Amino acid sequence: MNKRAVGAEYEKLAVRYLEDHGYQILCRNYRCRMGEIDLIARHEGYLVFVEVKYRANGRDGSALEAVDTRKQQRIIRVARWYLMEKHIPESQSVRFDVVAFDGDEVRIVKDAFWT
């Protein structure tokens, strides 16, 4: 299986995991000229931008470590575009979460980074 197919599989698993934890998925793979956000959801009054990361083993670091500052800045830019494009008011609370798959372990990191 290639990287894109593996990523798609883990995004499906992330959707199920998030839904089991009370998230309402609004959009998958939102793309614009600035990049992509894996999932956009609602949870506990927040509009949540979710990055999904998978690492089979720790050789290349953890899944959470893969969401480095550069990746965070790209996600923030795409999120800002989404908010503007969808005319979402500035009063809407937003959050950036990461669903990290490290081997067989999965976890949701709420407020993984900020703007």
N, C-alpha and C positions, 0 to 999 in steps of 0.2 A: 504494500500500500504506500502511495506517495505521501509527501508531507501535507498536501492540500486535503487529501482524503482523510488522513489521520486527524487533521484539524477540524474538519467537518464532523467527524464522529464525536470528538470531544465537545464540540459546541452543542451537539444534540444531547449528550449526557449532561452538560451544564444547564441546558434549558430545563430538563427534567428535575435536576437537583434544585435549581432556583425555584421552580414552581412548587416543589415539595416544601420549600422554606418560605412560601407566601409571596413570591414575586409574580407579577403579571407581566409577561413578555409582550412588548409592543412591537419590536422590530428586530430582525436578525440581519446581520451583515449590512449595516447602513454604510453606504459609500457616497463620498463627494470628492471633489478635486483635491482635497487636503488629506484624504486617507479613508480609513474604515474604522468603525466601531463594531465589535462582534455582536453585542446584544444591547438593546435599550429596553428598560423595564420600569415598572412602578413598584415601589415597596415602601410601606410605612409612610406614605405621604411624599416620598422623594421620587424624582425622576432619576433613574440610575443608569449610568453608562458602565457597561460591564466588559472587561477584557478577560478572555479565556486563554489560559496558558497551560501547556502540557509538557512535562519532562519525564521521559521513561526512567531515567536514573539521574543521580546527582553529578554525573561527569561534567556536564555543562552548567552546573549551578542549579538552583531550585527554580521552579516555575515562577514563583513570585519575584525572584531576582531578575528574571528575563524582562520584567516590566520596568525597565530602567528610565532614567530621567528623560531621555530623548523620546522614548515610546510614550511616556506620560504626556509630554508636551504635544505630541501629535494627536493623542486622544483628546486632549483638552481643546485643541484647535477644531477638531471635527465636531466635538460636542457643542462648541460655540456656534458653529455653522448650522448644526441641527436646530438649536434653539431659535436662531434667527429665521431659518427657513420655515419652521413650523409655527412661527409667531408665538412662541411660548413666553409668557410674561417673566420679567426679571424676578418677580416675587416667588416663582417656583423654586423650591429647594431642590438642589441636585447633589448627587453623590457619585463617586467613582469607586466601583468595586472590582475585585479580581476574583475569578474562580480559578484556583490553582490546583492542577492535577500533578502530583509528584508520585509516579508509579501508580500504585493502587489507592493512594491517599488523596482525598479531595477536601478542599476547604474553601469557604467564602471569606474573603477579607473585605469587610465593609470599610468605607473611607480609606481605601488603600493609598490614595494620594489626593492632593487638593490643588485648586487653581491658584 
